[in-house]
């Protein structure tokens, strides 16, 4: 489908009925003790069951979505750190093999 300008009727309704403003949710701040519990749970099991998440949410008096999103964000962070570790290790092995090949060339000349 090709783009076409909106009809005059649509323009009038858009101006008279603007969309509602987006709902801005406050960011959840976890305490150190809450983070300790979350990290301990994460180190035992990266995927949390809904029941266990609900138990933690009720213990912290937070919505379930806060706990599930924390685990999701933490898994993402873990994957990101793992990618960095792998890239660093590959870079080190490449530089080590280059150094070894240069020293081998110097010995043969």
N, C-alpha and C positions, 0 to 999 in steps of 0.2 A: 504494500500500500504506500502511496505517495503522501507526503505531508500536504495539508491544505490549511489555510488560515481558519481560525474558528469563526463560526457564524456570529452575526451580531447578537442573536439571542443568547448565545453562550457567554459572550462578553458581559452582557448586562447581569446575568445570574452570577458570574464570577465576581463582579464588583459588588453586588449587593449582599452576597453570601460568601464572605471570605472563609477559607478553611480554618478550622480551630488551631490554635497554637500547639506545637508539639509538647508532649509531656516530658518534662526534664526530671529524671530520677536522680536522687542524691547518691553519691558514691558511698558504698559501705566501707567503714573503717573497722578493721578487725583489731582486737587487742593482741598483745604478745601471747597471752595464754591461749587465746583462740587459735592463733597461727600455729602455736606449738601442737595443739591437738590436731589441727588440719594437716600439718606436715607429717606428724606421726602416722595418722591414718593413711595419708598419701604414700608414705614409704612402705607401708604394709600392703596397700592395694591401690593402684592408680585409678581403677574404675570403681566408683562407689555405688552401692546398690541404693535404690530409691528409699528403702526402709532405713538404712543406716544414715543416709543424708537427712532424712526427716528427723531422726533421733538427734543428730547433731544440730539441726536447725532449731528444734525445740529447746535443746540445751542452751544454745546461744541466744534464743529468743529473736531469731531472724527468719525471713522467708526462705523457703526451700530453694528458690531460684538463686539466692545468694550463694548457698553452699554448692549447688551443682555448677554454677558458673565459675566459682573459685577452682573447683576440680578441673573443669574444662580449660581454664586459663593456665593452671599449673601444668597440665599435660602438654599444652602448647609450648610453654616455657621449657619444659624438659626436652621436647623434640628439638627446639631451637638450640639449646645448649649442646645436645648430642651432635647436631649437624656441625656446630662450631668445633667441637672436639675432633670430629672426623676430619674436618678441613685442616685443622692445625696439625694433626698427625700425618696427613698426606703431605702437607707442606714440609714437615720435618723430614719425612722419609725421602722426599724428592731432593731436598738440599743435602741430606746425608749421602745419598747416592751420587750426587754431583761432586761432592767433596771427595768421596772415595774414588771416583773415576778420574778426577784431576790429580790426585796423589798417585794413582796408578800410572797415569800418563807421564808424570814427572819422573817416576822411578825407571820407566822403560827408556827414556831419552838419554 
